[in-house]
Amino acid sequence: MNGFQTRTSGADWADIDDLPCRLDNTEEFGADGKWALYEGNTRCGQGGTGVLRGQWRLEASDTKIIFTYDDYGGEYESTIEKLTETELVYTESTGATDGSQNRKSYTKL
């Protein structure tokens, strides 16, 4: 199960699962620190390979995930809300100046 929500600063979370292009994506977190996002058959954007790769690591007593991407510079921090053997929920900034965030929920296949 994949779930996606969004909110602006101070607002409640709103589901954005109505974007079929996100619901068939697969995100892999390798034990070796490698990360990949595979877009499914329904893609959100045009062009590209449909695969985004990079690295991930846990920081701050396992409360943060730090992502780096092979095709983009910098590090990107996400806050872990829940992490178990079968479920991951984390929030990340959208990069907008209004303080908006996205929440992603994943269940291990």
CYANA upper distance limits for C-alpha pairs under 8 A (distance plus 0.5 A):
  1 MET  CA    105 SER  CA      8.12
  1 MET  CA    106 TYR  CA      6.36
  1 MET  CA    107 THR  CA      5.80
  2 ASN  CA     23 LEU  CA      6.66
  2 ASN  CA    104 LYS  CA      7.83
  2 ASN  CA    105 SER  CA      6.02
  2 ASN  CA    106 TYR  CA      5.32
  2 ASN  CA    107 THR  CA      7.20
  3 GLY  CA     15 ASP  CA      8.36
  3 GLY  CA     17 ASP  CA      6.83
  3 GLY  CA     23 LEU  CA      7.99
  3 GLY  CA    103 ARG  CA      8.44
  3 GLY  CA    104 LYS  CA      6.24
  3 GLY  CA    105 SER  CA      5.31
  3 GLY  CA    106 TYR  CA      7.16
  4 PHE  CA     15 ASP  CA      6.59
  4 PHE  CA     16 ILE  CA      6.05
  4 PHE  CA     17 ASP  CA      6.21
  4 PHE  CA    102 ASN  CA      7.54
  4 PHE  CA    103 ARG  CA      6.20
  4 PHE  CA    104 LYS  CA      5.37
  4 PHE  CA    105 SER  CA      6.96
  5 GLN  CA     13 TRP  CA      6.47
  5 GLN  CA     14 ALA  CA      5.76
  5 GLN  CA     15 ASP  CA      4.83
  5 GLN  CA     16 ILE  CA      5.71
  5 GLN  CA     17 ASP  CA      7.82
  5 GLN  CA    102 ASN  CA      6.14
  5 GLN  CA    103 ARG  CA      5.53
  5 GLN  CA    104 LYS  CA      7.20
  6 THR  CA     13 TRP  CA      6.06
  6 THR  CA     14 ALA  CA      5.89
  6 THR  CA     15 ASP  CA      7.08
  6 THR  CA     16 ILE  CA      7.32
  6 THR  CA    100 SER  CA      7.70
  6 THR  CA    101 GLN  CA      6.19
  6 THR  CA    102 ASN  CA      4.89
  6 THR  CA    103 ARG  CA      6.62
  7 ARG  CA     11 ALA  CA      6.25
  7 ARG  CA     12 ASP  CA      6.60
  7 ARG  CA     13 TRP  CA      5.49
  7 ARG  CA     14 ALA  CA      6.71
  7 ARG  CA    100 SER  CA      5.95
  7 ARG  CA    101 GLN  CA      6.06
  7 ARG  CA    102 ASN  CA      7.16
  8 THR  CA     12 ASP  CA      8.40
  8 THR  CA     98 ASP  CA      6.97
  8 THR  CA     99 GLY  CA      6.29
  8 THR  CA    100 SER  CA      4.35
  8 THR  CA    101 GLN  CA      6.82
  9 SER  CA     98 ASP  CA      7.12
  9 SER  CA     99 GLY  CA      5.45
  9 SER  CA    100 SER  CA      6.00
  9 SER  CA    101 GLN  CA      8.19
 17 ASP  CA     22 ARG  CA      8.18
 17 ASP  CA     23 LEU  CA      7.49
 19 LEU  CA     23 LEU  CA      7.40
 20 PRO  CA     24 ASP  CA      7.38
 20 PRO  CA     42 THR  CA      7.14
 21 CYS  CA     25 ASN  CA      7.87
 21 CYS  CA     39 GLU  CA      8.19
 21 CYS  CA     40 GLY  CA      7.70
 21 CYS  CA     41 ASN  CA      8.33
 21 CYS  CA     42 THR  CA      5.13
 21 CYS  CA     43 ARG  CA      5.30
 21 CYS  CA     44 CYS  CA      5.45
 22 ARG  CA     39 GLU  CA      7.97
 22 ARG  CA     40 GLY  CA      8.31
 22 ARG  CA     42 THR  CA      8.24
 22 ARG  CA     43 ARG  CA      7.94
 22 ARG  CA     44 CYS  CA      7.55
 24 ASP  CA     39 GLU  CA      7.43
 24 ASP  CA     40 GLY  CA      5.33
 24 ASP  CA     41 ASN  CA      7.65
 24 ASP  CA     42 THR  CA      7.45
 25 ASN  CA     37 LEU  CA      7.52
 25 ASN  CA     38 TYR  CA      6.15
 25 ASN  CA     39 GLU  CA      5.04
 25 ASN  CA     40 GLY  CA      5.24
 26 THR  CA     37 LEU  CA      6.34
 26 THR  CA     38 TYR  CA      5.65
 26 THR  CA     39 GLU  CA      7.09
 26 THR  CA     40 GLY  CA      7.66
 27 GLU  CA     35 TRP  CA      7.97
 27 GLU  CA     36 ALA  CA      6.28
 27 GLU  CA     37 LEU  CA      4.94
 27 GLU  CA     38 TYR  CA      6.76
 28 GLU  CA     35 TRP  CA      6.04
 28 GLU  CA     36 ALA  CA      5.72
 28 GLU  CA     37 LEU  CA      6.93
 29 PHE  CA     33 GLY  CA      7.40
 29 PHE  CA     34 LYS  CA      6.74
 29 PHE  CA     35 TRP  CA      5.31
 29 PHE  CA     36 ALA  CA      7.45
 29 PHE  CA     56 TRP  CA      7.98
 30 GLY  CA     34 LYS  CA      5.56
 30 GLY  CA     35 TRP  CA      6.53
 33 GLY  CA     55 GLN  CA      5.94
 33 GLY  CA     56 TRP  CA      5.70
 33 GLY  CA     57 ARG  CA      6.65
 34 LYS  CA     53 ARG  CA      8.12
 34 LYS  CA     54 GLY  CA      6.52
 34 LYS  CA     55 GLN  CA      4.98
 34 LYS  CA     56 TRP  CA      6.71
 35 TRP  CA     53 ARG  CA      6.22
 35 TRP  CA     54 GLY  CA      5.65
 35 TRP  CA     55 GLN  CA      5.55
 35 TRP  CA     56 TRP  CA      6.62
 36 ALA  CA     51 VAL  CA      7.36
 36 ALA  CA     52 LEU  CA      6.08
 36 ALA  CA     53 ARG  CA      4.86
 36 ALA  CA     54 GLY  CA      6.83
 37 LEU  CA     51 VAL  CA      6.11
 37 LEU  CA     52 LEU  CA      5.59
 37 LEU  CA     53 ARG  CA      6.97
 38 TYR  CA     50 GLY  CA      6.51
 38 TYR  CA     51 VAL  CA      5.22
 38 TYR  CA     52 LEU  CA      7.23
 39 GLU  CA     43 ARG  CA      6.55
 39 GLU  CA     50 GLY  CA      5.55
 39 GLU  CA     51 VAL  CA      6.75
 40 GLY  CA     50 GLY  CA      8.25
 43 ARG  CA     50 GLY  CA      7.95
 52 LEU  CA     69 TYR  CA      7.98
 52 LEU  CA     70 ASP  CA      8.25
 53 ARG  CA     69 TYR  CA      6.43
 53 ARG  CA     70 ASP  CA      6.26
 53 ARG  CA     71 ASP  CA      8.34
 54 GLY  CA     67 PHE  CA      7.59
 54 GLY  CA     68 THR  CA      5.95
 54 GLY  CA     69 TYR  CA      4.53
 54 GLY  CA     70 ASP  CA      5.35
 55 GLN  CA     67 PHE  CA      6.28
 55 GLN  CA     68 THR  CA      5.77
 55 GLN  CA     69 TYR  CA      6.92
 55 GLN  CA     70 ASP  CA      8.35
 56 TRP  CA     65 ILE  CA      7.04
 56 TRP  CA     66 ILE  CA      6.05
 56 TRP  CA     67 PHE  CA      5.10
 56 TRP  CA     68 THR  CA      7.00
 57 ARG  CA     65 ILE  CA      6.18
 57 ARG  CA     66 ILE  CA      5.87
 57 ARG  CA     67 PHE  CA      7.35
 58 LEU  CA     62 ASP  CA      5.68
 58 LEU  CA     63 THR  CA      7.72
 58 LEU  CA     64 LYS  CA      6.21
 58 LEU  CA     65 ILE  CA      5.25
 58 LEU  CA     66 ILE  CA      6.83
 59 GLU  CA     63 THR  CA      6.96
 59 GLU  CA     64 LYS  CA      5.66
 59 GLU  CA     65 ILE  CA      6.75
 59 GLU  CA     66 ILE  CA      7.55
 60 ALA  CA     64 LYS  CA      6.43
 62 ASP  CA     80 ILE  CA      8.23
 63 THR  CA     79 THR  CA      6.52
 63 THR  CA     80 ILE  CA      5.63
 63 THR  CA     81 GLU  CA      8.09
 64 LYS  CA     77 GLU  CA      7.09
 64 LYS  CA     78 SER  CA      6.09
 64 LYS  CA     79 THR  CA      5.16
 64 LYS  CA     80 ILE  CA      6.02
 65 ILE  CA     77 GLU  CA      6.30
 65 ILE  CA     78 SER  CA      5.67
 65 ILE  CA     79 THR  CA      6.93
 65 ILE  CA     80 ILE  CA      7.41
 66 ILE  CA     75 GLU  CA      6.88
 66 ILE  CA     76 TYR  CA      6.08
 66 ILE  CA     77 GLU  CA      5.11
 66 ILE  CA     78 SER  CA      6.93
 67 PHE  CA     75 GLU  CA      6.17
 67 PHE  CA     76 TYR  CA      5.53
 67 PHE  CA     77 GLU  CA      6.84
 67 PHE  CA     78 SER  CA      8.44
 68 THR  CA     72 TYR  CA      8.01
 68 THR  CA     73 GLY  CA      7.79
 68 THR  CA     74 GLY  CA      6.93
 68 THR  CA     75 GLU  CA      5.45
 68 THR  CA     76 TYR  CA      6.88
 69 TYR  CA     73 GLY  CA      7.42
 69 TYR  CA     74 GLY  CA      8.42
 69 TYR  CA     75 GLU  CA      8.35
 77 GLU  CA     92 GLU  CA      7.39
 78 SER  CA     90 TYR  CA      6.80
 78 SER  CA     91 THR  CA      6.04
 78 SER  CA     92 GLU  CA      5.14
 78 SER  CA     93 SER  CA      8.00
 79 THR  CA     90 TYR  CA      5.88
 79 THR  CA     91 THR  CA      5.75
 79 THR  CA     92 GLU  CA      7.00
 80 ILE  CA     88 LEU  CA      8.10
 80 ILE  CA     89 VAL  CA      6.59
 80 ILE  CA     90 TYR  CA      4.81
 80 ILE  CA     91 THR  CA      7.10
 81 GLU  CA     88 LEU  CA      8.26
 81 GLU  CA     89 VAL  CA      5.89
 81 GLU  CA     90 TYR  CA      5.78
 81 GLU  CA     91 THR  CA      7.83
 82 LYS  CA     87 GLU  CA      7.62
 82 LYS  CA     88 LEU  CA      6.03
 82 LYS  CA     89 VAL  CA      5.48
 82 LYS  CA     90 TYR  CA      7.45
 83 LEU  CA     87 GLU  CA      6.28
 83 LEU  CA     88 LEU  CA      5.17
 83 LEU  CA     89 VAL  CA      7.09
 84 THR  CA     88 LEU  CA      7.04
 85 GLU  CA    108 LYS  CA      8.31
 86 THR  CA    107 THR  CA      6.11
 86 THR  CA    108 LYS  CA      5.35
 87 GLU  CA    105 SER  CA      7.94
 87 GLU  CA    106 TYR  CA      6.20
 87 GLU  CA    107 THR  CA      5.07
 87 GLU  CA    108 LYS  CA      6.61
 88 LEU  CA    104 LYS  CA      8.49
 88 LEU  CA    105 SER  CA      6.29
 88 LEU  CA    106 TYR  CA      5.68
 88 LEU  CA    107 THR  CA      7.05
 89 VAL  CA    103 ARG  CA      7.55
 89 VAL  CA    104 LYS  CA      6.10
 89 VAL  CA    105 SER  CA      4.84
 89 VAL  CA    106 TYR  CA      6.84
 90 TYR  CA    103 ARG  CA      6.16
 90 TYR  CA    104 LYS  CA      6.00
 90 TYR  CA    105 SER  CA      7.22
 91 THR  CA    101 GLN  CA      7.04
 91 THR  CA    102 ASN  CA      6.03
 91 THR  CA    103 ARG  CA      4.75
 91 THR  CA    104 LYS  CA      6.80
 92 GLU  CA    101 GLN  CA      5.97
 92 GLU  CA    102 ASN  CA      5.92
 92 GLU  CA    103 ARG  CA      7.02
 93 SER  CA     99 GLY  CA      7.61
 93 SER  CA    100 SER  CA      6.68
 93 SER  CA    101 GLN  CA      4.89
 93 SER  CA    102 ASN  CA      6.84
 94 THR  CA     99 GLY  CA      8.25
 94 THR  CA    100 SER  CA      6.34
 94 THR  CA    101 GLN  CA      5.68
 94 THR  CA    102 ASN  CA      6.85
 95 GLY  CA     99 GLY  CA      8.23
 95 GLY  CA    100 SER  CA      8.07
 96 ALA  CA    100 SER  CA      6.80
